[in-house]
Amino acid sequence: MISRKHFAFFLALLIIVATAQSSTAQIAVRGETVHTMAGPPIKDGVVLIKGGKIERVGSASQVKIPGDYKILSARVVTPGLIDARTVVGLAGYLGQPHDQDQLESSAPSQPELRAIDAYNGRERLVEYLRGFGITTIHTGHAPGALISGQTMIAKTIGGEPANAIITPAAMIAVTLGGGGLAQGGRAPGTRSKAIAMLRAELIKAKDYEAKWSSAPDDKKPNRDIRMDALARVIKGEIPLLVTAHRANDILSALRLAKEFNIKIVLDGASEAYLMADQIKAASVPVILHATMYRAAGEGENLSMETAATLQKAGIPIALQSGFESYVPKTRVVLFEAAVAAANGLSFQEALSTVTIGAARILGIASRVGSLEAGKDGDVALFDGDPFEYTSHVVGVIIEGKIVSQEAR
Amino acid sequence: MKSIFACLLLLLCAVQTAYGQNKPQAYVGARIIPISGPVIENGVLVAHKGKIVAVGASGSTAIPPDADRHDVTGKIIMPGLVDTHSHIGGGSGADSTSPIQPEVRVYDSINARDTGFQRAQAGGITTANVMPGSGHLLSGQTVYLKYKDGKTIDDVVIKDNKGNVLGGMKMANGTNSIRGSGPFPGTRSKSAALVREHLLKAQDYRDKVLRAKGDKEKMPPRDLAMEALVEVLDGRRVVHYHTHRYDDILTVLRLAKEFGLRVVLQHVTEGYKVADEIAKARVPASLTIVDSPGGKLEAMDADMRNAALLERAGALVGFNTDDYITDSRLFLRTAALAVRGGMSREKALYGLTMAGAIMLDLQARIGSLEAGKDADFIVLSGDPLSVYTKVLETHVEGIKVFDRNNPEDRLFATGGYGASRDQVMHLHEQEDRR
């Protein structure tokens, strides 16, 4: 039997909880132009967000904004941006040994290294990217070793909320070509050695996986976290993220994928324009190097127009901020998409490389990448053309939470 | 007699054409941004024999009757950009034997055929201060050059009337020049002490030379390092000082005051923290703008509002690429990012041109479109601060060195196979520490 006092108490509690929820969870974003990435842009558009998810999207004439929704307005509204390949959170902005966890050089092949074991969600660089409207990052181990470790996908919400990490093990990072070789006479010292080592590992993993799935309990091999990781690739659960810049290294990646019938995603791919037909035939997506990446070393033949070339060839593409050892410590994928938009990509195509196109390659399109009912309430607000150098990001929302309202 | 005369005449004509444009060249119909005056909506620029002959409104500016006319309607013309800090050309400076090497000249190591020159032309840069790195307290003499299509370094360097190669002196403080091994300093205090020691020695040397009054018996032995430092003390050679953290910037100002040095601050990452001091000292600041903070401890507090805050304090602000830290092809972007951070458009464009000219003591020759100055100018497809704008043409001393319509040139603008065959990445931290 509930007494009146208890009832009043619980009612008050209910009201308090309800109001608390609605103050963060109900937002209406108004945009003079709303790029949904799920159809043509909407003039004078509205995006309703409730409970962390997009509730409705449409023009202001179609979508009535409920009275208790907090309204944010901007000239241009887009889905929260996605950086398809970065290392922030493992790599920190200080550039000191203690805040650089993106590469472990003690052994060439370490597929067992998990990105989640090193990721620091409070890292300044994560916050920095968030301020530019980047709400989802595919981050983790860097290029620079034959198999440097795993990657992960997280929202740039900051701190350690349990739901910030949306894919704890996304891909396994491999580097082919000069960038994947070891120093000081250690293996692999040449491209041929690197491929031989990789093939040997994949064969071992194939064997391990076969034994685990078919052998009776008493004949199963011992658990091996390295083999466990590669077995996921063998089974087709996760792809290899292969950094390869030169055309012959890209070819090696395609050859490996074919031999083992595994999924790969090309990373960097400076000379992909020379290999477009083969990449298309193999149905391999490309997370292309940052448009403003320096044309030196393995990437010396890169072109700012490659995104446009691959787009025309019908190859799924995304853009990345990549990895920088010095300054700038991270690139900003919004800026990279901007320069791609000035070098042959249309506005929509360029925006796709950092929204829905990226989401599809990362396997998270059911949650992010476009402004559609049911998807996460991740939104970026701009005071002008998002790609113009002199425009600013004026608001960032992650799952219905306003995480930035500073003009950047 | 007649045939000799004809031959001589032919020779003379050949020589004239070799100097490019024996006829005046008129560029008609563009929106002209002279920097030295208000924008001319529909303008004319006339160039002849490497100099600007006239700049003005289309209706009221005389075009020589024999001029070749170029229709640039719908386009923008502005002065060629001035990059006060570049490492293009694969040049080097001091080695690991000493932290202070004033006798070393980057001039002795630049490859004028480096594809970086093409990249810079594609970015609309016409003049650059090419320097050694920052891994030393003093890494050597810099060189002021034009991004011409030269075969050798001597084809591109800027010289004074006496034929001396113009340039500054590269110095650095902060972390890059601290190594803590061998003759190199291990702390900031030691860094400053070593610099002061050397400058005091240079003052002694200068006094000895002055007292000798040209008497060969009394003159001290020739000393390349001391001679170069005396040029610095006399203000004939500007010190380009790489400095990031605000206290390191103050150290530079302190040293400049003590020894009467003419200084240009380079990078100036935390300049906004001491904007008033910089403005008060009347020391110009050449900013490098990178896309994010960090990468090294001194750049932790990099802020895109740096240029705006320095402008507000009244400092002279210019920009540089620090190529290949940022890309010479995207030099206009640096000014645009400064505007993103709150700088005025006017001062941002000034920062790409006239500010740099002043920092290199070349303001009489370059930095603005005025009659009598070098015909260094660029033709753009639109607003210089728009991401969509392309550099269409780059002219140095009246000669077109970059034309985006030329497929060979276009390759250097966009990148692609063979565009960067000899590029070396100059990561200061790593490169000079060998």
Chai-1 contact restraints between the chains, C-beta under 6 A:
chainA,res_idxA,chainB,res_idxB,connection_type,confidence,min_distance_angstrom,max_distance_angstrom,comment,restraint_id
A,Y93,B,P293,contact,1.0,0.0,6.0,A-B,restraint_1
A,Y93,B,G294,contact,1.0,0.0,6.0,A-B,restraint_2
A,G95,B,G295,contact,1.0,0.0,6.0,A-B,restraint_3
A,G95,B,K296,contact,1.0,0.0,6.0,A-B,restraint_4
A,Y128,B,S292,contact,1.0,0.0,6.0,A-B,restraint_5
A,R294,B,Y324,contact,1.0,0.0,6.0,A-B,restraint_6
A,R294,B,M425,contact,1.0,0.0,6.0,A-B,restraint_7
A,A295,B,G415,contact,1.0,0.0,6.0,A-B,restraint_8
A,A295,B,S420,contact,1.0,0.0,6.0,A-B,restraint_9
A,A296,B,Q423,contact,1.0,0.0,6.0,A-B,restraint_10
A,A296,B,M425,contact,1.0,0.0,6.0,A-B,restraint_11
A,E300,B,S420,contact,1.0,0.0,6.0,A-B,restraint_12
A,N301,B,Y417,contact,1.0,0.0,6.0,A-B,restraint_13
A,L302,B,G415,contact,1.0,0.0,6.0,A-B,restraint_14
A,S303,B,T414,contact,1.0,0.0,6.0,A-B,restraint_15
A,S303,B,G415,contact,1.0,0.0,6.0,A-B,restraint_16
A,S303,B,G416,contact,1.0,0.0,6.0,A-B,restraint_17
A,M304,B,T414,contact,1.0,0.0,6.0,A-B,restraint_18
A,M304,B,G415,contact,1.0,0.0,6.0,A-B,restraint_19
A,E305,B,T414,contact,1.0,0.0,6.0,A-B,restraint_20
A,Y326,B,G295,contact,1.0,0.0,6.0,A-B,restraint_21
A,Y326,B,L427,contact,1.0,0.0,6.0,A-B,restraint_22
A,V327,B,V290,contact,1.0,0.0,6.0,A-B,restraint_23
A,V327,B,G295,contact,1.0,0.0,6.0,A-B,restraint_24
A,V327,B,A299,contact,1.0,0.0,6.0,A-B,restraint_25
A,P328,B,V290,contact,1.0,0.0,6.0,A-B,restraint_26
A,P328,B,D291,contact,1.0,0.0,6.0,A-B,restraint_27
A,P328,B,S292,contact,1.0,0.0,6.0,A-B,restraint_28
A,K329,B,S292,contact,1.0,0.0,6.0,A-B,restraint_29
A,K329,B,G294,contact,1.0,0.0,6.0,A-B,restraint_30
A,K329,B,G295,contact,1.0,0.0,6.0,A-B,restraint_31
A,T330,B,S292,contact,1.0,0.0,6.0,A-B,restraint_32
A,R331,B,D291,contact,1.0,0.0,6.0,A-B,restraint_33
A,V332,B,D291,contact,1.0,0.0,6.0,A-B,restraint_34
A,A338,B,V387,contact,1.0,0.0,6.0,A-B,restraint_35
A,A342,B,V387,contact,1.0,0.0,6.0,A-B,restraint_36
A,A342,B,Y388,contact,1.0,0.0,6.0,A-B,restraint_37
A,F387,B,V387,contact,1.0,0.0,6.0,A-B,restraint_38
A,E388,B,V387,contact,1.0,0.0,6.0,A-B,restraint_39
A,Y389,B,R333,contact,1.0,0.0,6.0,A-B,restraint_40
A,Y389,B,A336,contact,1.0,0.0,6.0,A-B,restraint_41
A,Y389,B,V387,contact,1.0,0.0,6.0,A-B,restraint_42
A,T390,B,A336,contact,1.0,0.0,6.0,A-B,restraint_43
A,T390,B,V339,contact,1.0,0.0,6.0,A-B,restraint_44
A,T390,B,R340,contact,1.0,0.0,6.0,A-B,restraint_45
A,T390,B,L385,contact,1.0,0.0,6.0,A-B,restraint_46
